[in-house]
Amino acid sequence: MPDDTSAPIHVTLRVPGNVAARLDRLAALVERPRSWVLVRALRHYLKAEGAELLRDAEAMAKLDRGDGVPARQVLDEADAIIRRGKARRGRKR
């Protein structure tokens, strides 16, 4: 999971005191520095919600470039899927 081969850079982050206290408790619990806990948390965020936001942004950029699929084509494909499903159900009865 971690890519620790890249050179670290310094980042400053201001967090509420209660968040810092929880980070410190976690860091003490796992006997790691606070930065280790923060890097893990950021990696998890970037893998989940952050990745979703990046995919959405890329999808919007594709639409802006005209790389999308026409709505009529999407609706026609959905209708075809529904028709095939209904036909299969009719044969099973």
Secondary structure, 3 states (H helix, E strand, C coil): CCCCCCCCCCCCCCCCHHHHHHHHHHHHHHCCCHHHHHHHHHHHHHHCHHHHHHHHHHHHHHHHCCCCCCHHHHHHHHHHHHHHHHHHHHHHC
